[in-house]
Amino acid sequence: MISSDRLQGIATWASELSDEECERACRGIVEKTYAKGSYICHRGDRLDAWLGVVSGLVKVSTISNMGKAVTFAGVPSGGWFGEGTVLKDEARQYDLVALRDTRLAMMNGATFRWLFEHSVGFNRFLVRQLNERLGQFIALIGYDRMLDAPARVARCVAWLFNPVLYPSVGSFLEISQEELGLLCGLSRQVTNKSLKDLEAAGLVRIEHGGLAVVDLKRLGRYGE
């Protein structure tokens, strides 16, 4: 269980809840820390919880039977994810890996489903969230097949700055080039060169410890 003040600090969606709903949410959330490189869960695991990244960075990915690794998303601080799995009450269809020391807020499935059944505000948030994530995955299919490395990096960075999915990021993201390469499915060297191309184009600014976005709209369309 967490306090109401804590919930407001780690979940922007909490502002859309009534006092009763907020109290119910607080009772259903615990926090847990994962070390860098550790698995939060494996594909096929049953983890009946909706997850929020309090701090750190989580990679959502899978490996095919042929050994091909596919990254679906990177989730930075402020992002909540896994609602589809909890709604369908099924095993995870992906691996979750902490790319750095990460602290998660975990809302148990019973609480999530109660909010889904009773809270209009929570459902409005879920519709926005699911709609935005659908757009993300449709775009992922396209850029993975059609775009070169700088454009792939541009799309990946743009999605990490998505204000709907990750409202706590702001204009600066703490991320290493190694972490970004893991999310894009590219080597560190290729990622480094791609970022320099994007910086030269005036789209991002490479800073100590991370990236600042200069023009998010153009970044999301780079390479078209």
C-alpha positions, 0 to 999 in steps of 0.5 A: 500500500502507498499513500495518496500523496505518493500516488499523485507523485508517480501517476498522472492518471490519479488526478482523474480519480475520485477520493474513493477510487484514489484510496482503492488504488493506493491499497492495491499498489506496492513498489519493488526495485529491480537491479540493472539487467534483471528480468522483471518477468519472462514471456509466458509468466503470469504477472497479474499486475499493472506496472508503472515505472517510478524510476529507471527504464524498462525494455519490453521485448521478445525473442522469436523461435528463430532467435530474432530479438524484437523490441516493442517499447522502452518505458521510462519514468512516468510510464504505465504499461501492461493494461492489455494483459491484465484486462485479458487475464493472460500470461505475458507475451513479452519479456520485461528487462530493467535496462538500469536500476529500476523501481516499479509501482505494481497495481494488483489485477483485482484493483485494476479491474475494479477501477476499470469497472467503476471509474469513468476517469480511469477509463478515459485515461485507458482509452487515451493510453491504448489509442496512443500505444496502438499508434506506436506499434503500427509505426513500429512495424513500418519503421522497422521494415522501411527506415534506415538506422538514423530514422529508426533511432529518431522514431525510438527517441520520439516515442520515448518523449511521447507526452501521453504515454510518458508524461514525466519525461519532459524535454530531457531524457536520461538515457545512455547510447547503449540503452538506446541501442538496445531499444532500437535493436542497433549497435552502440556505434550505429546508434552514436552515429545516428544521434550525431546525424539527428543532432546535425539536423537540429532535432536533438541535443546530445548532453551529458547523461542523456538527450534533449529534444529540440523539435519533437514533431520533426523528429517523429517524421524524420526519414519520411 
